Amino acid sequence: MASRRKNGGDGEDGALGAAGKRGGRGARGLWNGAISFSLIHIPVSMHTASRASSIDLDLLDKRDFAPVGYQRYNKSTGKVVDWNDVVKGYEYEKGEYVVLTDEDFRRANVEASRTIDIQTFVDREAIAPYYFDTPYFLVPDKGGERVYALLREALEQSKKLAVATFVLRSRQHVAALMPVDQAIVLNTLRYEDEIQPAPEAAGAAKKAGGTSNRELDMALKLIDEMTEKWHPEQFHNTYRDDLMKRIEQKVKSGQTHALTQPEAEVTEQRAPGGKVVDLMSLLQRSLEQRGGRAGDGATRASKRKHSAARRRTTNTRASRRA
């Protein structure tokens, strides 16, 4: 049974691999301009570096299961408006608009709309993970290959990130430039005021810590046992496959219009005040299961692979229950 896959991103298809295969020079990017720092300008084009792989689901009217459609309509006449007749506007007074085109956005700040302006360089560990938003590949345009390669190598050897500002689709972004393989990746960053404060429960957990040195040592050993090189190809969206199987099962059984109801939840009985967890015992058993007491590196590596598979299976089952 064929399935439709929804492609995300910002104008281009595909999760792109090596720099030369990512729509290199000559391929039209979603943004064209230059990297600028000090007196140096590097002409580049920007290409999407990610895509969504979710299943494309349509909205249906549950009364007759017909697809639900949406239309753009003129609020004055009630008539449907074609995309070619849609423009953007800013309401400067009640009911009065000033029309803005792509050229207006460019003229607001010509330099900012065509320049990735490097403001500073920071250590790679300086930016917390939750600031990172969307990745893009930067590809050198004709004449910029040598300086592009120089910047990429300088970032690699210095172990720094370049922090820059640029404008994309009428919005100014702050971004981090980093070397990845043979390319420079631009990752947009969230602004500081877009980050939510950590929940109070997180701080309370730290205060209530009270872990012993022995427990910490066991936890470090377990982490060491589970540590391996990062292989992103080992991780797949298995829940998507499970959902497609569920869809195929309903089609095969003739239940295409059946509204599946949730199962009755079983209330878990808990002792008053909660259960005291023997953390040392759990850590010890975890180490034993992973062969922490004996076995060579190859055996542990094999166990890590099997454990990763078990974790993915467990996550999939948990997703099904959810």
KALINLIN-V391227 format. One record per residue. N is the residue number from 1. SS is DSSP state (a for helix, b for strand, c for the rest). PSI is psi in degrees with one decimal (* if undefined). Layout:
BEGIN
n=N ss=SS psi=PSI
n=N ss=SS psi=PSI
END
This chain:
BEGIN
n=1 ss=c psi=120.9
n=2 ss=c psi=147.7
n=3 ss=c psi=151.8
n=4 ss=c psi=136.7
n=5 ss=b psi=131.1
n=6 ss=b psi=121.4
n=7 ss=c psi=123.0
n=8 ss=c psi=-162.0
n=9 ss=c psi=-170.6
n=10 ss=c psi=50.6
n=11 ss=c psi=-11.9
n=12 ss=c psi=151.2
n=13 ss=c psi=151.2
n=14 ss=c psi=136.6
n=15 ss=c psi=120.7
n=16 ss=c psi=141.7
n=17 ss=c psi=-117.6
n=18 ss=c psi=155.8
n=19 ss=a psi=-40.3
n=20 ss=a psi=-19.8
n=21 ss=a psi=1.5
n=22 ss=c psi=38.9
n=23 ss=c psi=65.3
n=24 ss=c psi=-159.2
n=25 ss=c psi=135.9
n=26 ss=c psi=-29.4
n=27 ss=c psi=136.8
n=28 ss=c psi=124.4
n=29 ss=c psi=174.4
n=30 ss=c psi=-8.3
n=31 ss=b psi=137.2
n=32 ss=b psi=133.7
n=33 ss=b psi=-135.7
n=34 ss=b psi=146.3
n=35 ss=b psi=132.4
n=36 ss=b psi=128.0
n=37 ss=b psi=130.4
n=38 ss=c psi=-123.5
n=39 ss=c psi=7.1
n=40 ss=b psi=133.9
n=41 ss=b psi=131.7
n=42 ss=b psi=108.8
n=43 ss=b psi=128.4
n=44 ss=b psi=163.7
n=45 ss=b psi=150.2
n=46 ss=b psi=135.0
n=47 ss=b psi=144.5
n=48 ss=b psi=145.1
n=49 ss=c psi=6.9
n=50 ss=c psi=162.4
n=51 ss=c psi=152.9
n=52 ss=c psi=152.0
n=53 ss=c psi=29.7
n=54 ss=b psi=157.1
n=55 ss=b psi=134.8
n=56 ss=c psi=104.5
n=57 ss=c psi=137.2
n=58 ss=c psi=152.1
n=59 ss=c psi=135.3
n=60 ss=b psi=151.7
n=61 ss=b psi=116.1
n=62 ss=c psi=-10.6
n=63 ss=c psi=-36.1
n=64 ss=c psi=5.5
n=65 ss=c psi=28.7
n=66 ss=b psi=145.0
n=67 ss=b psi=141.7
n=68 ss=c psi=127.2
n=69 ss=c psi=158.1
n=70 ss=c psi=140.5
n=71 ss=c psi=147.1
n=72 ss=c psi=128.3
n=73 ss=b psi=153.2
n=74 ss=c psi=120.2
n=75 ss=c psi=-14.4
n=76 ss=c psi=-45.1
n=77 ss=c psi=-20.2
n=78 ss=c psi=1.3
n=79 ss=c psi=150.7
n=80 ss=b psi=138.7
n=81 ss=c psi=128.6
n=82 ss=c psi=149.2
n=83 ss=a psi=-36.2
n=84 ss=a psi=-17.4
n=85 ss=a psi=5.8
n=86 ss=c psi=129.6
n=87 ss=c psi=166.0
n=88 ss=b psi=147.3
n=89 ss=b psi=153.8
n=90 ss=b psi=126.5
n=91 ss=b psi=99.6
n=92 ss=b psi=-22.0
n=93 ss=b psi=162.3
n=94 ss=c psi=113.6
n=95 ss=c psi=0.1
n=96 ss=b psi=131.5
n=97 ss=b psi=147.2
n=98 ss=b psi=128.0
n=99 ss=b psi=136.9
n=100 ss=b psi=130.7
n=101 ss=c psi=174.6
n=102 ss=a psi=-32.5
n=103 ss=a psi=-35.3
n=104 ss=a psi=-41.9
n=105 ss=a psi=-37.9
n=106 ss=a psi=-43.8
n=107 ss=a psi=-20.1
n=108 ss=a psi=-36.8
n=109 ss=c psi=91.6
n=110 ss=a psi=-44.3
n=111 ss=a psi=-45.4
n=112 ss=a psi=-32.3
n=113 ss=a psi=-8.4
n=114 ss=a psi=11.3
n=115 ss=b psi=131.7
n=116 ss=b psi=98.5
n=117 ss=b psi=106.0
n=118 ss=b psi=122.8
n=119 ss=b psi=-37.1
n=120 ss=b psi=173.7
n=121 ss=b psi=140.0
n=122 ss=b psi=162.5
n=123 ss=b psi=150.5
n=124 ss=a psi=-32.0
n=125 ss=a psi=-2.2
n=126 ss=a psi=-25.7
n=127 ss=c psi=121.2
n=128 ss=c psi=146.6
n=129 ss=a psi=-33.8
n=130 ss=a psi=-7.2
n=131 ss=a psi=-26.7
n=132 ss=b psi=137.0
n=133 ss=b psi=-85.5
n=134 ss=b psi=130.3
n=135 ss=b psi=146.3
n=136 ss=b psi=148.0
n=137 ss=b psi=136.5
n=138 ss=b psi=125.0
n=139 ss=b psi=130.7
n=140 ss=b psi=136.8
n=141 ss=c psi=172.9
n=142 ss=c psi=129.0
n=143 ss=c psi=-9.9
n=144 ss=c psi=3.4
n=145 ss=a psi=-44.5
n=146 ss=a psi=-46.7
n=147 ss=a psi=-34.5
n=148 ss=a psi=-49.0
n=149 ss=a psi=-36.1
n=150 ss=a psi=-45.7
n=151 ss=a psi=-43.2
n=152 ss=a psi=-44.0
n=153 ss=a psi=-37.8
n=154 ss=a psi=-40.7
n=155 ss=a psi=-38.9
n=156 ss=a psi=-48.6
n=157 ss=a psi=-31.7
n=158 ss=a psi=-14.1
n=159 ss=c psi=36.3
n=160 ss=b psi=162.4
n=161 ss=b psi=139.9
n=162 ss=b psi=128.3
n=163 ss=b psi=123.3
n=164 ss=b psi=166.2
n=165 ss=b psi=148.1
n=166 ss=b psi=166.2
n=167 ss=b psi=129.3
n=168 ss=b psi=123.7
n=169 ss=c psi=52.5
n=170 ss=c psi=11.9
n=171 ss=b psi=133.9
n=172 ss=b psi=135.0
n=173 ss=b psi=152.0
n=174 ss=b psi=143.0
n=175 ss=b psi=160.0
n=176 ss=b psi=131.3
n=177 ss=b psi=131.5
n=178 ss=b psi=149.8
n=179 ss=b psi=130.9
n=180 ss=b psi=116.6
n=181 ss=c psi=-123.6
n=182 ss=c psi=9.4
n=183 ss=b psi=168.3
n=184 ss=b psi=125.9
n=185 ss=b psi=131.6
n=186 ss=b psi=123.1
n=187 ss=b psi=115.5
n=188 ss=b psi=148.8
n=189 ss=b psi=148.1
n=190 ss=c psi=146.7
n=191 ss=c psi=157.8
n=192 ss=a psi=-36.7
n=193 ss=a psi=-2.3
n=194 ss=a psi=-4.5
n=195 ss=c psi=126.4
n=196 ss=c psi=145.0
n=197 ss=c psi=149.7
n=198 ss=c psi=140.9
n=199 ss=c psi=147.6
n=200 ss=a psi=-28.6
n=201 ss=a psi=-31.6
n=202 ss=a psi=-43.1
n=203 ss=a psi=-35.7
n=204 ss=a psi=-37.6
n=205 ss=a psi=-37.5
n=206 ss=a psi=-42.1
n=207 ss=a psi=-35.0
n=208 ss=c psi=2.4
n=209 ss=c psi=-80.8
n=210 ss=c psi=26.7
n=211 ss=c psi=147.7
n=212 ss=c psi=163.2
n=213 ss=a psi=-34.8
n=214 ss=a psi=-41.1
n=215 ss=a psi=-42.2
n=216 ss=a psi=-41.2
n=217 ss=a psi=-41.9
n=218 ss=a psi=-40.6
n=219 ss=a psi=-40.1
n=220 ss=a psi=-38.0
n=221 ss=a psi=-40.9
n=222 ss=a psi=-42.3
n=223 ss=a psi=-42.4
n=224 ss=a psi=-40.8
n=225 ss=a psi=-33.1
n=226 ss=a psi=1.4
n=227 ss=c psi=133.4
n=228 ss=c psi=172.6
n=229 ss=c psi=148.5
n=230 ss=c psi=118.6
n=231 ss=c psi=90.4
n=232 ss=a psi=-25.0
n=233 ss=a psi=-13.5
n=234 ss=a psi=-13.2
n=235 ss=c psi=128.5
n=236 ss=c psi=159.7
n=237 ss=c psi=78.1
n=238 ss=a psi=-26.0
n=239 ss=a psi=-34.3
n=240 ss=a psi=-43.3
n=241 ss=a psi=-41.3
n=242 ss=a psi=-40.2
n=243 ss=a psi=-38.4
n=244 ss=a psi=-36.7
n=245 ss=a psi=-40.1
n=246 ss=a psi=-41.8
n=247 ss=a psi=-46.9
n=248 ss=a psi=-36.4
n=249 ss=a psi=-42.7
n=250 ss=a psi=-36.5
n=251 ss=a psi=-45.6
n=252 ss=a psi=-34.6
n=253 ss=c psi=2.4
n=254 ss=c psi=23.2
n=255 ss=c psi=35.2
n=256 ss=c psi=-27.5
n=257 ss=c psi=12.7
n=258 ss=c psi=126.3
n=259 ss=c psi=99.3
n=260 ss=c psi=127.6
n=261 ss=c psi=148.2
n=262 ss=c psi=145.8
n=263 ss=c psi=154.8
n=264 ss=c psi=130.4
n=265 ss=c psi=140.7
n=266 ss=c psi=118.6
n=267 ss=c psi=123.0
n=268 ss=c psi=127.5
n=269 ss=c psi=125.5
n=270 ss=c psi=145.0
n=271 ss=c psi=146.8
n=272 ss=c psi=135.0
n=273 ss=c psi=-2.4
n=274 ss=c psi=171.1
n=275 ss=c psi=135.6
n=276 ss=c psi=122.6
n=277 ss=c psi=128.2
n=278 ss=c psi=87.4
n=279 ss=a psi=-41.5
n=280 ss=a psi=-42.1
n=281 ss=a psi=-42.5
n=282 ss=a psi=-41.2
n=283 ss=a psi=-43.1
n=284 ss=a psi=-47.0
n=285 ss=a psi=-36.6
n=286 ss=a psi=-42.5
n=287 ss=a psi=-40.7
n=288 ss=a psi=-40.8
n=289 ss=a psi=-31.0
n=290 ss=c psi=5.5
n=291 ss=c psi=31.2
n=292 ss=c psi=-20.4
n=293 ss=c psi=-26.2
n=294 ss=c psi=173.6
n=295 ss=c psi=144.9
n=296 ss=c psi=179.0
n=297 ss=a psi=-37.3
n=298 ss=a psi=-39.9
n=299 ss=a psi=-43.3
n=300 ss=a psi=-38.8
n=301 ss=a psi=-41.2
n=302 ss=a psi=-40.9
n=303 ss=a psi=-34.1
n=304 ss=a psi=-39.8
n=305 ss=a psi=-45.0
n=306 ss=a psi=-37.4
n=307 ss=a psi=-39.2
n=308 ss=a psi=-39.8
n=309 ss=a psi=-40.5
n=310 ss=a psi=-39.5
n=311 ss=a psi=-39.4
n=312 ss=a psi=-39.5
n=313 ss=a psi=-42.9
n=314 ss=a psi=-42.6
n=315 ss=a psi=-37.7
n=316 ss=a psi=-43.9
n=317 ss=a psi=-39.9
n=318 ss=a psi=-38.0
n=319 ss=a psi=-37.2
n=320 ss=a psi=-43.1
n=321 ss=a psi=-33.5
n=322 ss=c psi=*
END
